[in-house]
Amino acid sequence: MRSAHDWDARLHSLVSGLPTSRADPWLRRLSTAADHGKLWIVVGVVLGLRRGQWRRAAVRGLGSMAVSSALVNALLKRVFGRRRPDLGAHPVDRLLRRSLTTHSFPSGHSASAGAFVTGVALEAPLAGAGLAPLALGVGYSRVHVGVHYPGDVVAGLAVGAAVAAGSRLWWRVRPTTPARVRPAATGAPLPDGEGLVVAVNPRSGDEDYDPAEDIRRLLPRAEVLEIGPGGGVAELLGEAAGSGRARALGVAGGDGSVAAAAAVALEHRLPLAVLPAGTLNHFARDLGVHTLEHAAEAVTVGSTVEVDVAEVNGTPFLNTASIGSYPEMVRRRDALSGRLGKWAAMTVAAAQTLHRGTPVSLLLDDRPVLVWILFVGNCRYTPRGLAPAWRPRLEDGLLDVQYLRADVRLSRTRAVLGSLLAISDRSSGYADTQVAQVRVVSRSGPLQVAYDGETGERATEFSFRKRARLTVYCCRTD
């Protein structure tokens, strides 16, 4: 029987013997373009210009490529030590302009291609599928120009794909399915939005985009009110609910606007339509409402679900509340995420904020703790640690209490390193618990609490608990 090496050499000879074609110069250019990952860096920059899954895809793809390139070139090539193919019989017009002296197995170009495209596919499957032929083209081009055996390419692609797939162990992939919710009795359909009063915050989201006109187009019979000097979300929706003209309330804005609208909806026992128009839209994203069209469809057909609402000192919040350095950390993270991506931005923000922060002494249900930050989530967040990003459920009946202890040696350093490696939950200074309610007393004087992007009054006592469920419009596809 022929060995794998013999078959590899025969396949390489077969490719060498292919007749000259117009594809030859293009394959040589493609091979050269992928030198040092230049091709994938350009693609990553283009993807990174768009927010959300595209930017996450770029960061994961480029990060996976960097790791796989280092693994192949610094370790695997030296371990296997395979010599490059003999180019004596290879067509001269296909050869690269420079000769290569490094080892052949596995192909570094192919490893980078496999790592980048697999990393992209994990976050943005359609983009990954679109780039897959390009990755295969890069791999084949290395055989076509004669510098690799086919086995080198196959092994390189496999190594790169494995590195990217392994990144999920330390950097979780955001799920595409929305969080679990409680089923609710079907709400009253509001054809064309009849009976819906929507408060629009034009200052949320992109500066050059006002969603009011799109909402009027999608829901022509809804009453659309824009907040301004005459009143905010709570005032506009409160007046509409109190007058009896609203059968349902709606809000288009960021998470702070959504939390204010939820408070009015709970008070008047009305369903709430969340129309995502903010920068991050954490609640709408977990709910599975990604576009104005999706929200309008749910209103029109009367599709509703029930979700948990938490409160601090009587003020409702839908996402998170925090005490200590966490509000400043999140503010810095959001300011940096556009340039660095959320993961890297969180690491930088954590390092900056914790370096300058001051620990606070608290009583958690009468248990003394000294903490840098205290985070309270409405339902359990994941991943654990300093960068909680999403919730698998919006109806678990729990508060997610997480904090970074200040009485543990080097807890800040460990937390920053843990954030960098996405394992901050395994730091010895990190602690968490899930409860239905918790009472926090400050022994460091009055502190400010932040919730859903807003800041509350300074106080020395904070009561966190769950309150009545909120009915929201949502078309479930899961």
Residue, then its C-alpha position, 0 to 999 in steps of 0.5 A: m500500500r502507498s503511504a500518505h506521503d506518497w499519495d500527497a506527492r502524487l497529488h502535488s505532481l498532478v496539480s503541477g501537471l495541469p495545463t497553463s490557464r488564465a487562473d494561474p496569475w490570479l491564484r499566485r496573486l491570491s497566495t501572495a495576498a494572504d501572506h502574513g494574514k494581510l488578506w484576512i486583516v483587510v476583511g476583518v477591518v471591513l467587517g469591523l466597521r459594522r456593529g454587533q455580530w459583524r464586529r464580534a465576528a471580526v474580533r473572533g476571526l482575527g484573534s483565532m488567526a493570530v493564535s493559529s499562526a503562532l501555533v503553526n509557525a512557532l511549534l508545529k512546523r518545527v515539530f514535524g520538520r517537513r521539507r517543501p516540495d521540489l519545484g524542479a518540475h513545477p511550471v516556472d510561470r506559477l512560482l512565487r517571486r521569492s523562495l521559501t526556506t521554512h518547513s512545509f507542514p502544516s500550511g500557515h496560510s491555510a491555518s490562518a484562513g481556516a481560523f479566520v473564516t471559522g471564527v467569523a462563521l461562529e458569530a455570523p454564519l452567513a458571512g462565514a459561508g460567504l468567505a469559505p470559498l475564499a479560504l479554500g481558494v487560498g489553501y489550493s493556491r499554495v499547492h498551485v504555486g508549488v510551495h505546499y503538498p495538499g496534505d499540508v493545506v488540509a492539516g492547516l485548515a483543520v488546525g485553524a478551524a480547531v483553534a477557532a472552535g476552541s475559542r468558545l471555551w473561553w469566549r462564549v458565542r452569543p446565542t442566536t435564539p432569544a431568552r426563554v420567557r413565560p407564555a402569556a395569553t394572546g394580547a389584543p391585536l392592534p391593527d396598524g397600531e390602533g390604541l398604541v401610544v409610543a414615546v420616542n427618544p430621538r437622542s437614542g441610537d445613531e445621531d442622524y436617525d430619528p425612528a419616529e417616521d419609520i414607526r409611523r409608517l409601520l404603525p400608521r394608526a399609533e399615536v407617536l410622541e417624541i420626548g423633549p422639553g415638554g416631557g420625558v418617557a414617563e410623563l408622556l406615557g403616564e398622561a396617555a395611560g391616565s387619560g384612558r386613550a392607550r390600550a398599550l404603550g410603546v417605547a423607542g429608545g435605549d434601555g433607560s427609556v425602556a425601563a421608564a416605559a416599563a414602570v408606567a406599563l406596570e403601574h397601569r397594567l398595560p402591555l408594552a411594545v419595545l421598539p429597538a432604537g437605542t445603541l445597545n438595546h440589551f433588553a430588546r436583544d435578549l427578548g428577541v426583538h431585533t428590528l422595528e418591523h419585528a416589534a410592529e408585527a407583534v403589535t399587529v397580531g397581538s403576540t405577547v409574553e411575560v418577563d421578570v422585572a426587578e426593582v431597587n428601592g421601588t424603581p423598576f429595572l429590566n437589565t442590571a443595577s450596580i454599586g461601586s465602580y461598575p457603572e464607571m466601568v460600563r461607561r468606559r467599556d461602551a466608549l471604547s467598544g466601537r474601536l476595540g470590540k466589547w471583549a477588549a474594551m471591557t478589559v481596558a475599562a476594567a484595568q482603568t476603573l479598578h486602578r482608580g477605584t475605591p473599595v466600598s464596605l457593604l452588608l449583603d443581607d447582614r453579611p459584611v463584604l468589602v467590594w470593588i463592584l457589586f452587580v445585580g442582574n434581573c435574571r441570571y446573566t452569562p458569561r459569568g464574571l466582569a463581562p455578563a452579556w446576555r440572559p438565557r431566561l427572562e423568567d427565572g424569578l432570580l436576581d443575579v448578584q455578582y461582586l468583586r471582593a476587595d479583601v482578597r490579595l491582588s483581586r483587581t489584577r486577577a480580575v483584569l487578567g481573567s477578563l482578558l482570558a474570559i475567565s474572571d468568574r474563576s478568579s479567587g476574588y469573584a463571588d456570586t449568588q442568585v436570590a429572589q431579593v437582597r438588602v444592601v447596606s453601605r457602611s462607606g456612606p451614601l452611594q449611588v446606584a446605577y440601573d439600565g444606564e441611568t443613575g439613582e439617588r444616593a443612599t445608604e440602604f438598597s432593597f433589591r427584589k422582583r416585582a410584578r411581571l411585565t407583559v410585552y409584545c413579542c413574536r416568538t420564532d423559537 
